[in-house]
Structures are given as structure tokens and as C-alpha cells.
Amino acid sequence: MIPFLDMKPIYAELKPELDAAYARVMESGWYVLGREVEAFEAEYAAYCGTKHCVGLANGLEALEFVLRAWDLGPGDEVIVPSNTYIATWLAVTAVGAKVVPVEPTPAGPNIDPDRIAAAITPRTRAIMPVHLYGEPADMDAIMALADRRGIKVIEDVAQAQGSKVRGRRAGAIGDAGAHSFFPTKNIGAYGDGGAVTTDDPKLAERLRVLRNYGSRVKYVNLERGYNSRLDELQAAFLRVKLPKLDAWNERRRAIAARYTDKLAGTPGLGLPRAPQWAEPVWHLYVVRTKRRAELVKALDKAGIGSLIHYPIPPHLQEAYADLKQGKGSYPLAEELAETVLSLPMGPQMELDTVDEVAAVVRATLS
Ligand SMILES: *Cc1c(COP(=O)(O)O)cnc(C)c1O
């Protein structure tokens, strides 16, 4: 059996350090917004190369709260990828703004800057590129478009912690970066967690107020805020994991390279290819084939896990039926939804295991 992702090896590897972090927090008697969160925020900001980091309850609220902090709402438009996980869209509609979907580049999977220009209107307030599968979006082109027009850029870094564009970390290029520490992400907590990275002190301060009932000083409420805090235990666990992130991403790179090496030339199989300027972190290794159903069946039979990221694009979800963007509205996103397949990937995976998976894929499609 080869699972799609096995979370247990990392726990086994880090158990003594995680146990120590657990004991430290439990014995401190302080569990929300304390020293661990503060320390993690400083360490994660330093890692990403930003002046500030604000810990939040999850990645979705990290995206959403940045839009709230910029006072976006009804009448405002936010450009989002047509090809993404639904969280990206949910953050925009949660504040009452309008999603303006833009198709991916022909090579995929990320938003096509050439198509962004055509989608900009006088109401466009923000662009929300997603670094899908750990592959950075074309940030230089996006920032050039946005800066010229005074439009804000918020990066969805949920799948790309540690990735770089021409030497700069994802999350440090736009006006803000939203991160998720859901357990399966490249750096994940043991529960939910999220953060925003930014160089903007005003944005960071507003986020600190918004996450804590709209208050800076206890029981003094400056605005109607929320409860969205990264907790001390999760922050302490993340502090154990952060120093390992680069090495884990390096392992993911080796695994991706091995897949590409073993799968090259397989008939009817599209392989992921990151642009020259990008340093991806391979959250997922996603192939494309019109014979997906057959391939999933063969992998299943061989005891190999695989997943589809994602089978239904946001515009075709029941949740967005009211937008009346039916089938055919975003054909590139729809084609990806019908052909993508994620193969097993994780920093703990052995190269021999990669070879086993690749052999089944090749045999099935040849
Ligand atoms: C996981 C994910 C999110 C949301 O993160 P949560 O912490 O689960 O709320 C947002 N965007 C993308 C692209 C994701 O993969």
C-alpha cells in the first residue's frame, strides 16, 4: 500500500520536540495570544522576508481578514483564478465583494497575467493570485499590472510556503500573503492555523485588532471584530516545524524530479513544468490525462492513493450557482478539472516508492 500522504513519519521524527513544545505550553498556564504566537510570528516573518506576520485561526480567514482590513465590500471587485480551491473565492464573497475569475495560463495551473489586464475595471480593488500546487504564480507580471493602477495584491500562499520567485519568498511579493497551516500543507499544524505576512505596519495592526474582537486593549473595542487567533499550542508546534521546512521542500523537489524523470514520454500524459523564474515547493505533483478514470482505477488496484485537485471548479459549484456562470464559462479551468490527477507526494516519500508509482502510471497509459 502506498498512501497519497502519510502524516505519521513526520510526527515520529519530531515527537521529542513536539512533546517538549506541548509540555512547555501546558505548563505555562497561558493558551491564547501569548509568547509562542509572538515568537512564531517573528520567526515566520523572518523566514518569509517580511516585516510583519500576524497569526490567525486558519488560511481562509487570513485571506478574508486582509480584504476586511482593506475595507473591501459590496461594489468592489477582486480578480481571482478560475482554477483554484474554493477558499480563494469564499474569502472574497464573505466580505460581500464580487469575484472576477480569470483563466489560467495555457500551461497552467496559475492565473494568466495576460488575461488579468482585460478583467480590470474601475471597481477592481484587489488581485488574489494563488500559488497552486506549490508553483508560484507570475508575480512580476501581476505586480506590474497592479502597481500601475493602485490595485492591491494578496497572495494565496496556502500551498506554497517557502517557494520563491526570482529569489523572493511567496507571501513577501504582494501587499500581503495569506498562509494556511492546515495539517497537510507544506508546513502544517496539528489542527487549524493561518497567518498573514506583510511589510505594511498598518495592515498588520488592523489584523491584530480584527482577530481579537476589534480590540487592542482588553475590553476596549475599537470596531466590531472577530475571534480568529492562532493558538499557543499550534504556534509552539509550528515553531518546531519551521526550521525543517526548507529541507522538506528540498525532498519534495527531489521527488518531483524523480517523477518527471520516470514519467517523461508516457503517451497522453502531461507533466507539471514550472517556469524558469519560479522555485516551486511541490505541495502536489499533478499530472494530466484524458484517461484519468482508467488511471485512478489502475492505481487503486495497485494499492496506490491518488487525489483530484480539484474535480469541480468554483464557478460550477452549487455554492456559486447564483452567479449563473454555467458550463463553458471558464473552459480552461473546466478542462483541468476533468484531467488533473495528483500522485502521492510528501517529504517522507522514498524514491523507490516514486519509481513504483511511476511504473504503474507508465504501464497503464502505454
Ligand atoms: C488550504 C487552502 C486554503 C485555506 O486554508 P485553511 O487553513 O484550510 O482555511 C486557501 N487556499 C488554498 C489554495 C488552499 O489550498
The ligand as an SDF file (V2000), in Angstrom:
LIG
                    3D

 15 15  0  0  0  0  0  0  0  0999 V2000
   -5.8960   25.0750    2.1770 C   0  0  0  0  0  0  0  0  0  0  0  0
   -6.1640   26.2600    1.3070 C   0  0  0  0  0  0  0  0  0  0  0  0
   -6.8030   27.4200    1.7910 C   0  0  0  0  0  0  0  0  0  0  0  0
   -7.4890   27.5090    3.1270 C   0  0  0  0  0  0  0  0  0  0  0  0
   -6.7650   27.1840    4.2150 O   0  0  0  0  0  0  0  0  0  0  0  0
   -7.4970   26.6940    5.5810 P   0  0  0  0  0  0  0  0  0  0  0  0
   -6.4440   26.8370    6.5940 O   0  0  0  0  0  0  0  0  0  0  0  0
   -7.9300   25.2910    5.3470 O   0  0  0  0  0  0  0  0  0  0  0  0
   -8.6580   27.6050    5.8230 O   0  0  0  0  0  0  0  0  0  0  0  0
   -6.8900   28.5120    0.9560 C   0  0  0  0  0  0  0  0  0  0  0  0
   -6.4290   28.4740   -0.3040 N   0  0  0  0  0  0  0  0  0  0  0  0
   -5.8520   27.3760   -0.8200 C   0  0  0  0  0  0  0  0  0  0  0  0
   -5.3500   27.4110   -2.2270 C   0  0  0  0  0  0  0  0  0  0  0  0
   -5.7130   26.2220   -0.0370 C   0  0  0  0  0  0  0  0  0  0  0  0
   -5.1430   25.1250   -0.5700 O   0  0  0  0  0  0  0  0  0  0  0  0
  1  2  1  0
  2  3  1  0
  2 14  2  0
  3  4  1  0
  3 10  2  0
  4  5  1  0
  5  6  1  0
  6  7  2  0
  6  8  1  0
  6  9  1  0
 10 11  1  0
 11 12  2  0
 12 13  1  0
 12 14  1  0
 14 15  1  0
M  END
$$$$
